[in-house]
């Protein structure tokens, strides 16, 4: 009997195949690089590096006459030796606005430019360490600065409204109401899970029925690196999960979707994009002035609430699954200023200071 492949394993295999397809179009040195980092990186990381390197090399071939006469797959190490500082800086400028292979307009802010630059830098650094090029030209280029933005999250009233809309479909159009009757239990369960546990959208998409244990309010989640951990749910979200589970276990699905927890109307496992669109629909109704609410912002809402309640940055990092505490500190520790301001309003040097001031009319300096 063939072994059933889990959703997460199947997703990894798909990413590996996509990476191989990209690398097959690129120089041998890129293949050697991706192979060299296979033991220290995740499949999704290698896919991102391959994608970014293809974008960089395609740019050089199409936009730079010095590289236009040779097919990418035929490039040698010497061709990479000929890449200049100006080539790198012009590529970063190109990333601001360009048309992709489907003739769609693409733009990148500094955070996108930075990621693509680091992909190129990592490759050139490896080439240099291997002695395949004489110098690492990317070391002479400054990475684009990442402008930190304030954390966008929902306040308590917006959270209540979003949950209410998911449960009752209020404020929706007649057409939306029609579909809402079919998805209300599922949508409320998913949004509750995001807000109550802070899981990633990819982790939510990968959940199976067997991963949920309502008896002890726990569930098994597969993190980005493939590690599995048990997380716990607050009491508030248990009824929503139970109501949906009662419906889900009676749903007919194809074999590959048999154990998937969250199903689309087509009885298939919901993918990341479908979940993102679902969240955006409810967020637009609950918080219309906040235009960029996504599952990740619901995760930020959870992280913010947990940090405000506990003040424990290590606990927040552990529950969110951050491998580096600095990632958590960068996003949430800035809120310590609000806590310090709050502390200043709670300290009194004397119980009767205000009373004395009122009686004598004198200042309490």
PAMAR-171191 format. One record per residue (C-alpha): residue number from 1; residue in one letter; y, x, z. Coordinates in nm, 2 decimals, always signed. Each point is the difference from the previous one (the first is absolute). Layout:
// residues N
NUM:a:Y:X:Z
...
// end
This chain:
// residues 365
1:x:+0.00:+0.00:+0.00
2:x:+0.33:+0.16:-0.10
3:x:+0.24:+0.09:+0.28
4:x:+0.31:-0.22:+0.01
5:x:+0.31:+0.21:-0.06
6:x:+0.29:-0.09:+0.24
7:x:+0.34:-0.09:-0.13
8:x:+0.15:+0.32:+0.14
9:x:-0.27:+0.22:-0.16
10:x:+0.04:-0.19:-0.33
11:x:+0.38:+0.04:+0.01
12:x:-0.04:+0.38:+0.05
13:x:-0.24:+0.02:-0.29
14:x:+0.26:-0.18:-0.22
15:x:+0.27:+0.24:+0.11
16:x:-0.23:+0.30:-0.08
17:x:-0.06:-0.14:-0.35
18:x:+0.37:-0.05:-0.06
19:x:+0.07:+0.35:+0.11
20:x:-0.27:+0.14:-0.23
21:x:+0.15:-0.19:-0.29
22:x:+0.34:+0.15:+0.06
23:x:-0.12:+0.35:+0.05
24:x:-0.21:-0.01:-0.32
25:x:+0.32:-0.02:-0.20
26:x:+0.16:+0.30:+0.18
27:x:-0.04:+0.38:+0.00
28:x:-0.30:+0.16:+0.16
29:x:+0.22:+0.15:+0.27
30:x:+0.08:-0.35:+0.12
31:x:-0.37:-0.09:+0.01
32:x:-0.07:+0.33:+0.20
33:x:+0.28:-0.09:+0.24
34:x:-0.12:-0.36:+0.07
35:x:-0.35:+0.13:+0.05
36:x:+0.12:+0.27:+0.24
37:x:+0.18:-0.25:+0.23
38:x:-0.29:-0.26:-0.01
39:x:-0.13:+0.11:+0.34
40:x:+0.33:-0.03:+0.18
41:x:+0.16:-0.31:-0.15
42:x:-0.08:-0.37:-0.05
43:x:-0.08:-0.15:-0.34
44:x:+0.33:-0.19:+0.00
45:x:+0.20:+0.33:+0.06
46:x:-0.18:+0.17:-0.29
47:x:+0.08:-0.30:-0.22
48:x:+0.36:+0.02:+0.09
49:x:+0.02:+0.37:-0.07
50:x:-0.18:-0.04:-0.33
51:x:+0.24:-0.29:-0.10
52:x:+0.31:+0.20:+0.09
53:x:-0.12:+0.31:-0.18
54:x:-0.07:-0.20:-0.31
55:x:+0.35:-0.15:+0.02
56:x:+0.15:+0.35:+0.04
57:x:-0.19:+0.16:-0.29
58:x:+0.06:-0.30:-0.23
59:x:+0.37:+0.04:+0.08
60:x:-0.01:+0.37:-0.10
61:x:-0.18:-0.07:-0.32
62:x:+0.22:-0.29:-0.11
63:x:+0.34:+0.12:+0.12
64:x:-0.02:+0.38:-0.03
65:x:-0.03:+0.16:-0.35
66:x:-0.17:+0.31:+0.16
67:x:-0.30:-0.21:+0.10
68:x:-0.01:-0.26:-0.28
69:x:-0.23:+0.18:-0.25
70:x:-0.31:+0.02:+0.22
71:x:-0.24:-0.27:+0.12
72:x:-0.01:-0.02:+0.38
73:x:-0.37:+0.05:+0.03
74:x:+0.04:+0.34:-0.18
75:x:+0.26:+0.14:+0.24
76:x:-0.09:+0.34:+0.15
77:x:+0.12:+0.16:+0.32
78:x:+0.26:+0.18:-0.20
79:x:+0.16:-0.33:-0.10
80:x:+0.06:-0.08:+0.37
81:x:+0.14:+0.35:+0.04
82:x:+0.27:-0.10:-0.25
83:x:+0.12:-0.30:+0.21
84:x:+0.35:+0.07:+0.13
85:x:+0.22:-0.11:+0.29
86:x:+0.21:-0.20:-0.25
87:x:-0.32:-0.18:-0.12
88:x:-0.07:-0.12:+0.35
89:x:+0.35:-0.11:+0.08
90:x:+0.03:-0.18:-0.33
91:x:-0.33:-0.18:+0.07
92:x:+0.14:-0.12:+0.34
93:x:+0.30:-0.14:-0.19
94:x:-0.22:-0.16:-0.25
95:x:-0.18:-0.18:+0.28
96:x:+0.31:-0.20:+0.07
97:x:-0.06:-0.21:-0.30
98:x:-0.26:+0.02:-0.27
99:x:-0.24:-0.21:-0.21
100:x:-0.37:+0.02:+0.07
101:x:-0.29:-0.01:-0.24
102:x:+0.01:-0.38:-0.01
103:x:+0.37:+0.02:-0.09
104:x:+0.11:-0.14:+0.34
105:x:+0.31:+0.13:+0.16
106:x:-0.07:+0.20:+0.32
107:x:+0.24:+0.12:+0.26
108:x:-0.05:+0.22:+0.31
109:x:+0.21:+0.04:+0.31
110:x:-0.01:+0.33:+0.18
111:x:-0.32:-0.09:+0.20
112:x:-0.19:-0.05:-0.33
113:x:+0.15:+0.32:-0.15
114:x:-0.10:+0.19:+0.31
115:x:-0.36:-0.11:-0.01
116:x:-0.03:+0.10:-0.37
117:x:+0.17:+0.33:+0.06
118:x:-0.24:+0.08:+0.28
119:x:-0.29:-0.08:-0.23
120:x:+0.13:+0.25:-0.25
121:x:+0.09:+0.26:+0.27
122:x:-0.35:-0.02:+0.15
123:x:-0.16:+0.07:-0.34
124:x:+0.23:+0.30:-0.07
125:x:-0.05:+0.14:+0.35
126:x:-0.38:-0.02:-0.05
127:x:+0.03:+0.16:-0.35
128:x:+0.20:+0.29:+0.15
129:x:-0.24:+0.05:+0.30
130:x:-0.29:+0.02:-0.25
131:x:+0.18:+0.27:-0.20
132:x:+0.01:-0.22:-0.31
133:x:+0.38:+0.02:-0.03
134:x:+0.23:+0.29:+0.11
135:x:+0.25:-0.21:+0.19
136:x:+0.05:-0.35:+0.14
137:x:+0.30:-0.14:-0.17
138:x:+0.00:-0.32:+0.22
139:x:+0.08:+0.22:+0.31
140:x:+0.35:+0.05:-0.15
141:x:+0.07:-0.37:-0.03
142:x:+0.12:-0.21:+0.30
143:x:-0.19:-0.32:+0.05
144:x:+0.20:-0.32:-0.03
145:x:+0.14:-0.12:+0.33
146:x:-0.16:-0.31:+0.15
147:x:+0.26:-0.24:+0.13
148:x:-0.14:-0.17:+0.30
149:x:+0.06:-0.37:+0.01
150:x:+0.01:-0.22:+0.31
151:x:-0.33:-0.17:+0.07
152:x:+0.00:-0.34:-0.17
153:x:-0.19:-0.25:+0.22
154:x:+0.00:-0.36:+0.11
155:x:+0.16:-0.12:+0.32
156:x:-0.18:-0.24:+0.23
157:x:+0.15:-0.31:-0.15
158:x:-0.09:+0.11:-0.35
159:x:-0.35:+0.07:+0.11
160:x:-0.03:-0.35:+0.15
161:x:+0.14:-0.15:-0.32
162:x:-0.24:+0.19:-0.22
163:x:-0.30:-0.10:+0.20
164:x:+0.12:-0.36:+0.00
165:x:+0.05:-0.01:-0.38
166:x:-0.35:+0.16:-0.05
167:x:-0.15:-0.27:+0.22
168:x:+0.19:-0.30:-0.12
169:x:+0.14:+0.08:-0.34
170:x:+0.35:-0.12:+0.10
171:x:+0.29:+0.09:-0.24
172:x:-0.25:+0.05:-0.29
173:x:+0.04:-0.18:-0.34
174:x:-0.24:-0.28:-0.09
175:x:-0.20:+0.24:-0.22
176:x:-0.03:+0.26:+0.27
177:x:-0.10:-0.27:+0.25
178:x:-0.29:-0.10:-0.23
179:x:-0.15:+0.35:+0.01
180:x:+0.10:+0.05:+0.37
181:x:-0.25:-0.27:+0.11
182:x:-0.27:+0.22:-0.15
183:x:+0.12:+0.33:+0.15
184:x:+0.18:-0.09:+0.33
185:x:-0.28:+0.11:+0.24
186:x:-0.06:+0.33:-0.19
187:x:+0.37:+0.08:-0.03
188:x:+0.07:-0.07:+0.37
189:x:-0.30:+0.22:+0.10
190:x:+0.12:+0.29:-0.21
191:x:+0.36:-0.01:+0.10
192:x:-0.10:-0.03:+0.37
193:x:-0.23:+0.30:-0.04
194:x:+0.28:+0.21:-0.15
195:x:+0.25:-0.10:+0.27
196:x:-0.25:+0.02:+0.28
197:x:-0.18:+0.32:-0.08
198:x:+0.22:+0.21:-0.24
199:x:-0.28:+0.07:-0.25
200:x:+0.07:+0.13:-0.35
201:x:-0.02:-0.23:-0.30
202:x:-0.29:+0.21:-0.14
203:x:-0.18:-0.03:+0.33
204:x:+0.04:-0.37:-0.01
205:x:-0.13:-0.02:-0.36
206:x:-0.31:+0.19:+0.10
207:x:-0.10:-0.22:+0.30
208:x:-0.34:-0.17:-0.02
209:x:-0.12:-0.30:+0.20
210:x:-0.23:+0.23:+0.20
211:x:+0.30:+0.21:+0.11
212:x:+0.13:-0.28:+0.22
213:x:-0.12:-0.07:+0.35
214:x:+0.18:-0.30:+0.15
215:x:-0.20:+0.02:+0.32
216:x:+0.16:+0.32:+0.12
217:x:+0.31:-0.04:-0.22
218:x:-0.07:+0.32:-0.19
219:x:-0.04:+0.10:-0.36
220:x:-0.11:+0.31:-0.20
221:x:+0.25:+0.15:-0.23
222:x:-0.04:+0.28:-0.25
223:x:+0.30:+0.23:+0.01
224:x:+0.16:+0.19:-0.29
225:x:-0.21:+0.31:+0.05
226:x:-0.32:-0.20:+0.01
227:x:-0.05:+0.01:+0.38
228:x:-0.09:-0.33:+0.16
229:x:+0.16:-0.11:+0.33
230:x:-0.03:-0.31:+0.21
231:x:+0.33:-0.18:+0.07
232:x:+0.07:-0.30:+0.22
233:x:+0.18:-0.32:-0.07
234:x:+0.25:-0.18:+0.24
235:x:-0.10:-0.34:+0.12
236:x:+0.27:-0.17:-0.20
237:x:-0.16:+0.07:-0.34
238:x:-0.36:-0.09:+0.09
239:x:+0.03:-0.38:-0.07
240:x:+0.14:+0.08:-0.35
241:x:-0.29:+0.24:-0.07
242:x:-0.26:-0.24:+0.13
243:x:+0.14:-0.29:-0.21
244:x:-0.02:+0.21:-0.31
245:x:-0.34:+0.15:+0.08
246:x:-0.14:-0.36:+0.04
247:x:+0.11:-0.06:-0.36
248:x:-0.09:+0.34:-0.14
249:x:-0.37:+0.00:+0.10
250:x:-0.06:-0.31:-0.22
251:x:+0.17:+0.14:-0.31
252:x:-0.22:+0.08:-0.30
253:x:+0.07:+0.34:-0.16
254:x:-0.15:+0.24:-0.25
255:x:-0.22:+0.28:+0.15
256:x:+0.27:+0.27:-0.01
257:x:+0.23:-0.23:+0.20
258:x:-0.26:-0.14:+0.23
259:x:+0.11:+0.18:+0.32
260:x:+0.38:+0.02:-0.08
261:x:+0.21:-0.16:+0.28
262:x:+0.30:-0.11:-0.19
263:x:-0.06:-0.18:-0.33
264:x:+0.22:-0.11:-0.28
265:x:-0.01:-0.35:-0.15
266:x:-0.24:+0.15:-0.26
267:x:-0.24:+0.09:+0.29
268:x:+0.06:+0.37:-0.05
269:x:+0.10:+0.26:+0.25
270:x:+0.38:+0.01:+0.02
271:x:+0.14:+0.33:-0.12
272:x:+0.31:+0.18:+0.14
273:x:+0.24:-0.14:-0.26
274:x:-0.11:-0.36:+0.06
275:x:+0.05:+0.04:+0.37
276:x:+0.34:+0.16:-0.05
277:x:+0.11:-0.29:-0.21
278:x:-0.12:-0.25:+0.26
279:x:+0.19:+0.17:+0.27
280:x:+0.32:+0.02:-0.21
281:x:-0.02:-0.38:-0.07
282:x:+0.01:-0.09:+0.37
283:x:+0.24:+0.28:+0.09
284:x:+0.25:-0.13:-0.26
285:x:-0.01:-0.34:+0.16
286:x:+0.02:+0.13:+0.36
287:x:+0.25:+0.28:-0.04
288:x:+0.19:-0.06:-0.33
289:x:+0.26:+0.27:+0.07
290:x:-0.27:+0.27:+0.04
291:x:-0.10:+0.07:-0.36
292:x:-0.27:+0.26:+0.05
293:x:-0.24:-0.15:+0.26
294:x:-0.35:+0.11:-0.08
295:x:-0.33:+0.05:+0.19
296:x:+0.13:+0.34:+0.09
297:x:+0.31:-0.15:+0.16
298:x:-0.22:-0.24:+0.20
299:x:-0.18:+0.32:+0.12
300:x:+0.34:+0.14:+0.09
301:x:+0.08:-0.32:+0.19
302:x:-0.32:+0.04:+0.20
303:x:+0.07:+0.37:+0.06
304:x:+0.36:-0.07:+0.12
305:x:-0.12:-0.28:+0.24
306:x:-0.28:+0.22:+0.14
307:x:+0.24:+0.29:+0.06
308:x:+0.26:-0.22:+0.16
309:x:-0.25:-0.15:+0.23
310:x:-0.17:+0.33:+0.10
311:x:+0.23:+0.29:-0.08
312:x:-0.32:+0.19:-0.08
313:x:+0.04:+0.17:-0.34
314:x:-0.36:+0.15:+0.03
315:x:-0.15:-0.35:+0.04
316:x:+0.20:-0.13:-0.30
317:x:-0.13:+0.30:-0.21
318:x:-0.36:-0.06:+0.10
319:x:+0.01:-0.38:-0.07
320:x:+0.17:+0.05:-0.33
321:x:-0.24:+0.27:-0.10
322:x:+0.26:+0.28:-0.06
323:x:-0.16:+0.34:-0.02
324:x:+0.33:+0.17:+0.08
325:x:+0.20:-0.11:+0.30
326:x:+0.31:+0.12:-0.17
327:x:-0.04:-0.28:-0.25
328:x:+0.01:-0.25:+0.28
329:x:+0.28:+0.17:+0.18
330:x:+0.22:+0.01:-0.31
331:x:-0.03:-0.37:-0.05
332:x:+0.00:-0.14:+0.35
333:x:+0.14:+0.25:+0.25
334:x:+0.35:-0.06:-0.13
335:x:-0.02:-0.33:+0.19
336:x:+0.02:+0.19:+0.32
337:x:+0.38:-0.01:-0.03
338:x:-0.02:-0.37:+0.04
339:x:-0.21:+0.03:+0.31
340:x:+0.24:+0.25:+0.15
341:x:+0.29:-0.23:-0.06
342:x:-0.20:-0.28:+0.16
343:x:-0.07:+0.22:+0.30
344:x:+0.37:+0.06:+0.05
345:x:+0.06:-0.38:+0.05
346:x:-0.26:-0.02:+0.27
347:x:+0.13:+0.26:+0.25
348:x:+0.25:-0.09:+0.27
349:x:+0.15:+0.26:+0.24
350:x:+0.09:-0.27:+0.25
351:x:-0.11:-0.36:+0.06
352:x:+0.35:-0.11:+0.10
353:x:+0.22:+0.20:-0.24
354:x:+0.09:-0.30:-0.20
355:x:+0.07:-0.22:+0.30
356:x:+0.24:+0.26:+0.16
357:x:+0.18:+0.03:-0.33
358:x:+0.05:-0.38:-0.02
359:x:+0.12:-0.03:+0.36
360:x:+0.25:+0.29:+0.01
361:x:+0.10:+0.01:-0.37
362:x:-0.05:+0.37:+0.01
363:x:-0.19:+0.20:-0.26
364:x:-0.34:+0.15:+0.11
365:x:+0.06:+0.35:-0.14
// end
